Amino acid sequence: MLPTDETWADGDRDVMCTVYDPQGKLKESMLPPR
């Protein structure tokens, strides 16, 4: 997900990644292990 033109103009530079399964719930976290 990218900032909109409006939020970019306000200084937003955050980019978020999303993961989803159209078939239902994810069975575990998709975050990398630490």
C-alpha positions in Angstrom: 0.0 0.0 0.0 1.4 3.4 -1.0 0.6 6.8 0.3 -2.1 8.7 -1.6 -1.3 11.9 -3.4 -2.9 13.8 -0.5 -1.0 12.1 2.3 2.2 12.3 0.2 1.8 16.0 0.0 1.5 16.0 3.8 4.8 14.2 4.1 3.7 10.6 4.4 6.4 8.2 3.0 5.3 5.0 4.7 4.8 2.0 2.4 3.0 -1.0 3.9 3.0 -4.6 2.6 -0.2 -6.7 2.9 -0.6 -10.4 2.6 -3.9 -12.1 2.3 -5.4 -15.4 1.3 -8.5 -15.1 -0.9 -9.5 -18.6 0.2 -9.7 -17.8 3.9 -7.5 -17.1 7.0 -3.8 -17.4 7.0 -2.6 -20.2 9.2 0.4 -18.4 10.6 2.2 -15.1 10.6 3.9 -14.1 7.4 6.4 -12.0 9.3 10.0 -13.2 9.1 11.3 -15.0 12.2 13.5 -13.0 14.5 
